[in-house]
């Protein structure tokens, strides 16, 4: 984990990586047996899930519930660990979703193969659709995140098509 915290210090420069450090510490505590790369992946995924959940500047209960569902898929992460991560996300979501989001996307792009990044994109779109509406702000964040993850526009379109009925722009 020292490698990730050192990377955060370098990436954020003079700014304090307090929030990212708290998320990293929460994941480390929740996954003590995991190797560093696994923890880095979970940190990045949790950060991106929060980023999309807060894209419309609301953190809806349905979105938080969906994040919990996604985190429950992580092998070795129990309910107590999810609760700790959930608390950090809830407390620091504004900073995670604005300042730190590019760091998490970069980390995920570096660590994960394309298949995993596509699976994460699907989870991110599912988060945006969790409250039965995908806003323009969420669409913009999802598209930017897909690009940051090294995925193409058609990858985003394919993932978003599953929730086409929830696109706010088409509901008018």
C-alpha positions as MATLAB code, in Angstrom:
seq = 'XXXXXXXXXXXXXXXXXXXXXXXXXXXXXXXXXXXXXXXXXXXXXXXXXXXXXXXXXXXXXXXXXXXXXXXXXXXXXXXXXXXXXXXXXXXXXXXXXXXXXXXXXXXXXXXXXXXXXXXXXXXXXXXXXXXXXXXXXXXXXXXXXXXXXXXXXXXXXXXXXXXXXXXXXXXX';
ca = [
       0.000    0.000    0.000;
       2.959    2.276    0.526;
       3.365    2.343   -3.246;
      -0.143    3.679   -3.772;
       0.186    6.313   -1.058;
       3.529    7.413   -2.500;
       1.925    7.579   -5.950;
      -0.884    9.736   -4.489;
       1.640   12.102   -2.930;
       3.407   12.486   -6.280;
       0.196   12.763   -8.320;
      -1.389   15.363   -6.063;
       1.822   17.321   -5.578;
       1.442   20.048   -2.988;
      -2.227   19.274   -2.366;
      -2.948   17.031    0.575;
      -4.102   13.530   -0.443;
      -6.101   13.242    2.764;
      -9.275   11.909    1.195;
      -7.523    9.479   -1.137;
      -5.402    8.344    1.787;
      -8.532    7.703    3.856;
     -10.038    5.641    1.070;
      -6.759    3.753    0.687;
      -6.592    3.148    4.430;
     -10.220    1.946    4.505;
      -9.605   -0.512    1.673;
      -6.351   -1.705    3.247;
      -8.107   -2.328    6.546;
     -10.987   -4.071    4.785;
      -8.699   -6.291    2.687;
      -5.678   -7.050    4.886;
      -4.849  -10.288    3.066;
      -5.022   -8.779   -0.439;
      -1.918   -7.894   -2.410;
      -1.099   -4.273   -3.240;
      -2.411   -4.416   -6.819;
      -5.753   -5.828   -5.680;
      -6.118   -3.071   -3.101;
      -5.169   -0.450   -5.680;
      -7.862   -1.821   -8.015;
     -10.509   -1.743   -5.288;
      -9.541    1.817   -4.327;
      -9.781    2.932   -7.942;
     -13.096    1.170   -8.535;
     -14.631    2.560   -5.325;
     -13.459    6.048   -6.251;
     -14.964    5.812   -9.736;
     -18.238    4.381   -8.461;
     -18.505    7.375   -6.127;
     -17.590    9.745   -8.951;
     -20.490    8.607  -11.100;
     -22.883    8.461   -8.150;
     -22.134   12.114   -7.411;
     -21.971   13.341  -11.024;
     -25.347   15.063  -10.729;
     -24.290   16.478   -7.328;
     -26.680   14.164   -5.499;
     -25.731   10.943   -3.769;
     -29.041    9.126   -3.916;
     -29.745    6.173   -1.618;
     -30.329    3.972   -4.685;
     -26.862    4.864   -5.974;
     -25.246    4.146   -2.619;
     -27.075    0.839   -2.483;
     -25.760   -0.035   -5.932;
     -22.213    0.829   -4.835;
     -22.601   -1.550   -1.900;
     -23.821   -4.222   -4.317;
     -20.783   -3.714   -6.553;
     -18.351   -3.753   -3.617;
     -19.918   -6.970   -2.343;
     -18.564   -8.658   -5.481;
     -14.984   -8.144   -4.264;
     -13.623  -11.430   -2.968;
     -12.583  -11.132    0.663;
     -14.497   -7.904    1.314;
     -17.045   -8.504    4.071;
     -19.955   -6.356    5.279;
     -17.815   -4.600    7.886;
     -15.224   -3.696    5.269;
     -17.898   -2.424    2.912;
     -19.336   -0.315    5.735;
     -15.955    1.330    6.346;
     -15.477    2.099    2.651;
     -19.067    3.295    2.391;
     -18.517    5.714    5.295;
     -15.418    7.205    3.643;
     -17.276    7.599    0.357;
     -20.247    9.224    2.054;
     -18.082   11.659    4.004;
     -15.724   12.620    1.170;
     -17.720   12.093   -2.010;
     -17.367   15.691   -3.224;
     -13.573   15.569   -3.244;
     -13.445   12.016   -4.564;
     -15.811   12.864   -7.442;
     -14.087   16.084   -8.453;
     -10.433   16.354   -7.481;
      -9.464   12.695   -7.291;
     -11.501   11.090  -10.080;
      -8.752   11.355  -12.731;
      -6.315    9.608  -10.376;
      -8.625    6.638   -9.970;
      -9.263    6.374  -13.713;
      -5.532    6.479  -14.424;
      -4.855    3.839  -11.792;
      -7.536    1.520  -13.171;
      -6.306    1.978  -16.731;
      -2.790    1.049  -15.652;
      -3.764   -2.012  -13.607;
      -6.700   -3.582  -15.461;
      -7.073   -5.232  -18.811;
      -9.692   -4.041  -21.287;
     -12.223   -6.712  -20.339;
     -12.153   -5.644  -16.688;
     -12.384   -1.948  -17.637;
     -15.455   -2.724  -19.765;
     -17.018   -4.550  -16.813;
     -16.338   -1.510  -14.626;
     -17.884    0.767  -17.252;
     -21.043   -1.350  -17.106;
     -21.069   -1.010  -13.309;
     -20.614    2.750  -13.601;
     -23.548    3.037  -16.006;
     -25.608    0.881  -13.635;
     -24.789    3.336  -10.814;
     -25.970    6.267  -12.922;
     -29.209    4.431  -13.756;
     -29.842    3.272  -10.179;
     -32.164    6.203   -9.449;
     -34.135    5.523  -12.670;
     -32.688    8.480  -14.539;
     -29.374    9.139  -16.242;
     -28.836   12.895  -16.265;
     -26.808   14.890  -18.758;
     -24.195   15.474  -16.035;
     -23.929   11.733  -15.432;
     -23.663   11.095  -19.178;
     -20.831   13.613  -19.424;
     -18.947   12.057  -16.518;
     -19.480    8.552  -17.894;
     -18.172    9.525  -21.332;
     -15.130   11.268  -19.875;
     -14.461    8.302  -17.603;
     -14.764    5.833  -20.478;
     -12.175    7.849  -22.396;
      -9.911    8.079  -19.330;
     -10.157    4.298  -19.010;
      -8.909    3.940  -22.577;
     -12.277    2.788  -23.897;
     -13.949    3.941  -27.094;
     -17.191    5.811  -27.625;
     -18.836    2.652  -28.982;
     -17.946    0.891  -25.708;
     -19.808    3.580  -23.790;
     -22.747    3.495  -26.223;
     -23.052   -0.273  -25.868;
     -23.040   -0.073  -22.084;
     -25.469    2.840  -21.954;
     -27.903    1.164  -24.374;
     -28.964   -1.197  -21.585;
     -30.501    1.819  -19.816;
     -31.657    3.855  -22.794;
     -35.115    4.307  -21.246;
     -33.541    6.167  -18.308;
     -31.747    8.864  -20.295;
     -33.172   12.181  -19.177;
     -32.595   13.783  -22.567;
     -34.927   11.204  -24.184;
     -37.643   11.576  -21.552;
     -38.757   15.041  -22.650;
];
